[in-house]
């Protein structure tokens, strides 16, 4: 009898020597919470694990989680290049290197004799990681720059794909896509419950409940099912600290984020007839607030509460490189990827990032909003 995806998942985790957890570029609180939960299992196996997202570190609102871990924005030192020189006849005396015009030159001087090109061999070591666990990513493209920069790594390394959205392209060697779940954290909870409920201690329960609460807007979204509520009840019975979660997700904000909120709300525009709301943030806004792009995730919930009829929300912002970025959020039946397709949208049906070059923020606003109004009026 073939192994179930659940059994394949835990078998792969136990066999891996150096796993990597990878999140989509626009990872949200649910994605990070699920990642921290799986990373905890590796810690119990006494195996090192790294978490990476091209979007950068987890939001500060998750700092209260004891299971939170650093999140890398890139994959340095993923593989070594090995240069082998036959030293049987000519022994090495000196070795030096220099980078000239973007090229690495390695200089090896023999004690006696000489080398020829046939004495040199070039090889590559195995990749640093032997298992990839992709969380909340509908496809490899949603990983952002990681999928392009390390295409060979993703092609040659086993992938476990964990998600809950129907748009997932089942790109993994093992696919655990539960479309009846309301969040990735709920999917991860299901994996642990099937394995052994005793794995769920108060810290893990708090971490996974954080993801579920964030994704379902405190269980008010249309995707909440009876099973979701039962899962939440299980986590609370295991010691999840719901009040602490609510306090940090919704009641506690840094001064920097609050400043940026104020600037975003001051420029809030909306079209209630088509359920669209948007705002703009300049580079000066970020500097004056002392905030970074990561704060934008917190701002969208405030924009939604300020525009109850909004089903599509856009935050335009000036990037440090001079280009214009935009975070586009869409609730069903709208599809953020389709809505943002003309503007190089990367992400999921719910959340995408747009990049507009050779333009300013006002022109970018005009182009994107005109397009969105046209699309939403047809819907």
Secondary structure, DSSP 8 states (H G I E B T S, - for coil): ----HHHHHHHHHHH-SSEEEEE-TT--HHHHHHHHHHHHHHHHTT--EEEEETT-S--GGGTT-TT----BSS-TT---EEEEE--SSS-EEEEEEEEETTEEEEEEEESSS---GGGEEEEE---S-SEEEEES-SSGGGGTHHHHHTHHHHHHS-EEEEE--TT----SSEEEE-TT-SSHHHHHHHHHHHH-GGG--HHHHHHHHHHHHHHHTTTTSTT--HHHHHHHHHHHHTT--HHHHHIIIII---HHHHHHHHHHHHT-EEETTTTEEEEEE-HHHHHHHT--GGGHHHHHHHHHHHSTT-SEEEEEEE-TTS-EEEEEEE-TT--HHHHTGGGT-EE-SSEEEEEE-SS-HHHHHHHHHHHHHHHHHH-
